[in-house]
Amino acid sequence: MKKRCYFCGVDMGVKVGNGQVGVFHSLCDQCTYRLRLDERLAELLWAIANLRKQNGSKGQNQELVAPATIQYT
């Protein structure tokens, strides 16, 4: 069976299909990494904001806002 990434469609090689033919979908490493970042974005922004509060963030009134969409290159 051919193995393809469900999200980006990249060819990931061949998987033993025990007599079955066709395409097996999974997640490539790059898409897995992207999904984990998306899931943790709010947590990471919250942590950065708390660190800035603890450090006083003197003279820096920057607001942390999660982007509506994330573009990967």
Steps between C-alpha positions, in 0.01 A plus 500: 500500500615852426534719807399867468463789742134576565556879516767589246486192274874436503603147403635320807604177336343156510332310785452125512128454439462126566356441153311830483569760232424870499604805698555514876474848656705615795673822612850597391744635759466859376118502525515332842733778619271770357193353670676485835600867468144603412360310798745665740493855358267643765700334779828639363361856467365483855840386630680783319254757638551369854879512464477860385285586803748330735794682342325835516515556121620857560394733224356221290125511461479231237180303473520133413222396266463164332495535119178406322694263275851362503692468177781250476776508245 
